[in-house]
Amino acid sequence: MKIHSKIILLILLTTFVIATGGCSRKNVRHLASDVCMISKGISQQEVLTYLGAPAERKAGETGEIWTYYQVKKSMLRKTPFIGDNLGTEDVAMATVQFEGDKVITCVYRSFTPEEFQNSGVTAPSDEPGNE
C-alpha cells in the first residue's frame, strides 16, 4: 500500500510540474513572426509596439535604422554542462529603416553563429530577446 501511495503521489507531482511549466511569465520574442507585422509606411511607434525597443539605433541616409537581434537555441543546446556540444544555435537579425517617422524597408536575416561572425555585424553585448 505504501508503494502504491508513493507512485500516485509521484504521478500527481509530475502532472502538476508539467501542467504549470507552460505558465511561465517570461516575455518571449518571436522575431521571425513579429517582423512580419512590419510593412512599408507604418510609424516608429507601431514598430515599437510590435518589436519593442531596438538593440541598436543609428543614423541612416534618410532617417534612423533600428536593428533587432535574437539568439535562438534548440532545447538540446540549452542543456546544462553539455549543451555547447549538442543541438543548434541561430542568430536572427531584423533591420528596419525609416524615412522620417515611416518605415521604408524591413529586412530579416538568420545566420549560423559562424555566418554571423563572418558577416562583420557586431551585436551589442546586452542582446535583448535571447532565448
KACORHU-V480874 format. One line per field, one symbol per residue. ss: DSSP state (h for helix, s for strand, l for the rest). phi: phi as a letter, one per 20 degrees, with the letter a starting at -180 (. if undefined). A space follows every 50 residues. Layout:
# KACORHU-V480874
ss = ???
phi = ???
This chain:
# KACORHU-V480874
ss = lhhhhhhhhhhhhhhhhhhhhlllllllllhhhhhhhlllllshhhhhhh hllllssssllllsssssssssslllllllllhhhlllsssssssssssl lssssssssssshhhhhhhllllllllllll
phi = .ffffffffffffffffffefeefeffdedgfeffffecgnfefffffff dnfffbcbfdfdrfcdcdcbeddfgffefgmdffdcmcbcddbccddddm ddfdbbcdcccfgffffffnfdegfdffnfd
